[in-house]
């Protein structure tokens, strides 16, 4: 007989570590967090992610004043705090007491909304809290909806976490509208438990033996990208520009579905094949190393379940993209697909060796600057 079980049923069948209640105390920094602190950004407080939601005017301040504290109770990462240890270069991460309380504002124009959001983004304090702000913005009567602005410092949230947070907010809002008791699913494994398991794994001989030589070989292929001019100072945000390309509905539909039948590909196989051809047309040669971001929530430990856990889990690792001279596009796709499948554990081991390995000489061996270009496919958000 063929047995079928949902992911939730499978998780329930195994003994999963969890931490309930409102968490306190210290927890280890993940590799992606350590990377940010080592970079020593001048405007570290402003490194946040935000959303601006439209809310029916039927939703009241009383509704939100009950819902928002529940989100901070459910998701301990919204209360994280950071402090540099005196006389040390390391940073201490701990659970604090300040969660995301509700702020109430009234505006008269859309520009006022933008200015308000900018001000709250700048108000985040990673040392004293809060790490998150929830702002209910009451709009003029001429507007059909009010707004809810949520901003969270990147140290406590990532793309997957936003989906979890907004799903929980939607659940509570629906329960409130129906007059039902407010409740969320029980907490699963905490961000602290995930970090503790990563530390143990990073100290294991198994990781060193299986992955150190792989990452060393990739890093040996790193080479500097061409520059139009010598530029050594930091880049302020005002000098950063964005370029956007929009695909048609037909192109998007093909890219997400039918085109993968030919070679059994996933979307990253195609996007990175195209990027490889484009980059090497510019810089020459037959290969280039770039940074690749992943969600970082890899299935490494049977007793850990982070499917409903907030935090910054992202993994960043070097990927060697190769172009076969004279090959057709089909051969290029196959080459890219095979190289991506060869990456052990979807790249999470690189950050563990670079930042968490017990042998400090391993850290230095993983230092090559590979991230002048970073690729990140965020997935589908409107399904």
C-alpha positions in Angstrom: 0.0 0.0 0.0 1.1 3.5 -0.7 0.9 5.7 2.3 0.4 9.5 1.9 1.0 12.0 4.7 1.0 15.8 4.7 4.0 17.7 5.9 2.2 18.6 9.1 1.4 14.9 9.8 5.0 13.9 9.2 6.3 16.6 11.6 3.8 15.5 14.2 5.0 11.9 13.9 8.6 12.8 14.9 9.8 14.3 18.2 10.4 18.0 17.4 12.2 20.3 19.8 10.2 23.4 20.7 10.4 26.3 23.1 7.1 27.6 24.4 6.2 30.7 26.3 7.9 34.1 26.0 11.6 33.3 25.4 14.5 35.1 27.1 18.3 34.8 27.3 21.1 34.6 24.8 21.2 32.8 21.4 24.0 32.3 18.8 24.3 34.5 15.8 23.7 32.8 12.5 26.3 33.1 9.7 24.3 35.6 7.7 24.0 37.8 10.9 27.7 37.5 11.5 28.4 38.6 8.0 26.4 41.8 8.5 28.1 42.7 11.7 31.6 42.1 10.3 30.7 44.5 7.4 30.3 47.3 10.0 27.7 49.3 8.1 27.5 52.9 9.2 23.6 52.9 9.2 23.1 49.5 10.7 19.9 50.5 12.5 18.2 51.3 9.1 18.8 47.8 7.6 15.2 46.8 7.6 12.4 45.2 5.6 8.9 46.7 5.5 5.4 46.2 4.1 2.6 48.7 3.7 -0.8 47.0 3.8 -4.3 48.3 3.0 -6.9 47.6 5.7 -10.6 47.9 5.5 -11.9 50.8 7.6 -14.1 48.3 9.4 -10.9 47.2 11.2 -10.6 49.2 14.4 -7.7 50.3 16.7 -9.1 47.9 19.3 -8.9 45.0 16.9 -5.2 45.8 16.2 -4.3 46.5 19.8 -5.3 42.9 20.6 -3.8 41.3 17.6 -0.3 43.0 17.4 0.9 41.9 20.9 -0.1 38.3 20.1 2.2 38.4 17.1 5.1 39.6 19.3 4.3 36.8 21.8 4.1 34.2 19.1 7.3 35.3 17.3 10.1 35.8 19.7 12.4 37.0 16.9 10.5 40.3 16.9 12.0 41.0 20.3 15.7 40.3 19.5 18.3 42.7 20.7 22.0 43.1 19.9 24.9 44.5 22.0 28.6 44.7 21.3 30.5 42.9 24.1 32.9 45.4 25.9 36.5 44.9 24.9 35.4 42.3 22.3 34.7 42.4 18.6 31.8 40.0 18.9 28.1 40.9 19.2 25.7 39.4 21.8 22.3 38.4 20.6 19.5 37.9 23.1 15.7 37.9 23.5 14.6 41.3 24.9 11.3 42.4 26.4 10.2 45.0 23.8 8.0 43.6 21.1 6.2 45.4 18.3 3.5 47.5 19.9 0.8 49.3 17.9 1.4 53.0 17.0 -1.6 55.0 15.7 -1.1 57.9 13.3 -3.4 60.0 11.1 -2.4 61.5 7.7 -3.8 63.9 5.2 -1.9 62.9 2.1 0.1 60.0 0.4 3.3 61.9 0.8 2.6 62.1 4.5 2.4 58.3 4.5 5.8 58.0 2.9 7.4 60.4 5.3 5.8 58.6 8.3 7.0 55.2 7.1 10.5 56.6 6.6 10.5 58.0 10.2 9.5 54.7 11.7 12.1 52.8 9.7 14.7 55.0 11.2 13.3 54.5 14.7 14.3 50.8 15.0 16.9 50.2 17.7 18.8 46.9 17.5 20.4 47.5 20.9 17.4 48.5 23.1 14.5 47.6 20.9 12.1 47.5 19.4 13.2 45.5 16.4 9.8 45.8 14.8 7.2 48.6 14.5 3.5 48.2 13.7 1.8 51.5 12.6 -1.9 51.9 12.0 -2.3 54.8 9.6 -5.7 56.4 9.5 -6.3 58.0 6.1 -8.8 60.8 5.1 -12.4 59.9 4.5 -11.9 60.1 0.8 -9.7 57.0 1.0 -11.4 53.7 0.9 -8.8 51.9 3.2 -6.6 52.7 6.1 -3.0 51.4 6.1 -0.9 49.2 8.3 2.8 49.7 8.1 5.1 47.0 9.4 8.8 47.4 9.5 11.3 44.8 11.0 15.0 45.0 11.1 16.5 42.4 8.7 18.3 40.8 11.6 15.0 39.3 12.7 13.2 38.5 9.5 13.6 37.2 5.9 11.3 36.5 2.9 9.9 33.2 4.3 9.3 34.9 7.7 7.2 37.6 6.1 4.9 35.0 4.7 4.5 33.4 8.2 4.0 36.7 9.9 1.4 37.9 7.4 -0.4 34.6 7.4 -0.7 34.8 11.2 -1.9 38.4 11.1 -4.6 37.4 8.6 -5.6 34.5 10.7 -6.0 36.6 13.8 -7.8 39.4 11.9 -10.3 36.8 10.5 -10.9 35.3 14.0 -11.5 38.8 15.4 -14.0 39.6 12.7 -15.9 36.4 13.4 -15.9 37.0 17.1 -13.8 33.8 17.7 -11.1 33.5 20.4 -7.7 34.5 19.1 -5.3 31.7 18.7 -2.4 30.5 16.6 -0.7 27.2 16.1 1.7 26.0 18.9 5.2 27.2 18.5 7.7 24.9 16.8 11.5 24.9 17.1 12.9 28.3 18.0 15.5 30.4 16.2 17.7 29.7 19.2 17.3 25.9 18.9 18.1 26.1 15.1 21.3 28.2 15.9 22.4 25.7 18.6 22.1 22.8 16.2 24.0 24.6 13.5 26.8 25.3 16.0 27.1 21.6 16.8 27.0 20.7 13.1 29.7 23.2 12.3 31.9 21.7 14.9 31.5 18.2 13.5 34.2 16.4 11.6 31.6 15.3 9.1 31.1 18.8 7.8 34.8 19.5 7.5 35.6 16.3 5.7 32.7 16.4 3.3 32.6 20.1 2.3 35.8 22.0 3.0 37.6 20.9 -0.1 34.5 21.6 -2.2 34.2 25.2 -1.1 38.0 25.7 -1.4 37.9 24.7 -5.0 35.0 27.0 -5.8 36.7 29.9 -4.1 39.9 29.3 -6.1 38.0 30.4 -9.2 37.0 33.8 -7.8 38.3 36.7 -9.8 37.7 40.4 -9.7 35.1 41.9 -12.0 36.0 44.7 -14.4 35.6 48.2 -13.0 35.0 51.4 -15.0 37.0 53.4 -12.4 38.9 52.9 -9.2 36.4 53.2 -6.3 37.5 52.3 -2.8 35.1 54.2 -0.5 31.8 52.8 0.7 28.7 53.3 -1.4 25.9 55.4 0.1 22.3 54.5 -0.6 21.8 57.6 -2.6 24.2 56.3 -5.2 22.4 52.9 -5.5 20.1 52.5 -8.5 17.5 49.9 -9.4 16.7 48.5 -12.8 13.5 46.6 -13.3 12.5 44.4 -16.2 9.0 43.0 -16.5 8.1 39.9 -18.4 4.9 39.4 -20.2 2.2 37.1 -18.9 3.0 34.5 -21.6 6.7 34.6 -20.8 6.1 34.3 -17.1 3.7 31.4 -17.6 6.2 29.6 -19.8 9.1 30.3 -17.3 7.1 28.9 -14.4 5.8 25.8 -16.2 6.1 24.3 -19.7 9.8 25.2 -20.5 10.9 22.9 -17.7 9.6 19.7 -19.4 12.5 19.6 -21.9 15.4 19.1 -19.4 13.6 18.6 -16.0 14.8 22.0 -14.8 13.8 24.3 -12.0 13.5 28.1 -12.5 17.0 28.8 -11.1 18.5 26.5 -13.7 17.2 28.7 -16.5 17.8 32.1 -14.8 21.4 31.3 -13.9 22.1 29.8 -17.3 21.0 33.2 -18.8 23.0 35.1 -16.2 26.1 32.9 -17.0 25.9 33.7 -20.7 25.3 37.4 -20.1 28.2 37.8 -17.6 30.7 36.0 -19.6 29.8 37.9 -22.7 30.8 40.9 -20.7 33.9 39.8 -18.8 35.2 37.0 -21.1 36.6 33.6 -20.1 34.6 30.5 -19.4 33.6 30.9 -15.8 32.6 33.3 -13.1 31.9 33.0 -9.4 28.9 34.8 -7.9 27.0 34.8 -4.6 23.8 32.8 -4.5 21.2 33.3 -1.7 18.9 30.5 -0.4 16.2 30.4 2.2 18.6 28.6 4.6 15.9 26.4 6.2 17.4 23.2 5.1 16.2 19.8 6.4 19.4 19.0 8.3 18.0 17.8 11.7 15.1 15.5 12.3 14.2 17.1 15.6 14.0 20.7 14.3 11.0 22.2 12.5 11.4 25.9 11.4 8.4 26.0 9.1 6.6 28.5 11.3 9.6 30.2 12.9 10.5 33.9 12.3 14.1 34.9 12.0 16.8 35.6 9.4 17.8 32.1 8.1 19.2 33.2 4.7 22.3 31.3 3.4 24.8 33.0 1.1 27.4 31.0 -0.7 29.7 31.1 -3.8 28.6 29.4 -7.0 30.9 28.8 -9.9 29.0 29.4 -13.2 30.5 27.8 -16.2 30.0 28.4 -20.0 30.9 25.7 -22.5 32.5 27.4 -25.6 30.5 26.7 -28.7 27.7 24.9 -26.8 24.1 25.4 -27.7 21.6 26.7 -25.1 20.4 23.2 -24.2 24.0 22.1 -23.3 24.4 25.2 -21.2 21.2 24.6 -19.3 22.3 21.0 -18.6 25.7 22.2 -17.4 24.2 24.8 -15.1 21.6 22.3 -13.7 24.2 19.7 -12.9 26.5 22.2 -11.2 23.6 23.5 -9.0 22.6 19.9 -8.1 26.2 19.2 -7.0 26.1 21.9 -4.3 26.0 20.1 -1.0 23.0 20.8 1.2 22.0 23.7 -0.9 25.0 25.8 0.2 24.3 26.1 3.9 27.7 24.5 4.8 29.7 27.4 3.4 28.5 29.9 6.0 28.9 27.4 8.8 32.6 26.8 7.8 33.2 30.6 7.2 31.7 31.8 10.6 30.9 28.9 13.0 33.6 26.2 12.5 35.5 25.5 15.7 38.9 25.6 13.8 39.5 29.4 13.2 41.9 28.6 10.4 38.9 27.3 8.4 37.3 30.8 8.7 40.3 32.4 7.0 40.3 29.8 4.2 36.7 30.7 3.3 37.3 34.5 3.1 37.6 35.1 -0.7 35.3 38.0 -1.8 32.8 36.3 -4.1 29.8 38.5 -3.7 30.3 41.4 -6.0 27.2 39.9 -7.8 24.5 38.2 -5.7 21.6 36.3 -7.2 18.4 35.7 -5.2 15.1 34.3 -6.6 12.4 35.1 -4.1 9.8 32.8 -5.5 6.1 33.4 -6.2 4.2 35.7 -3.8 0.8 35.9 -5.4 -0.2 32.3 -5.5 
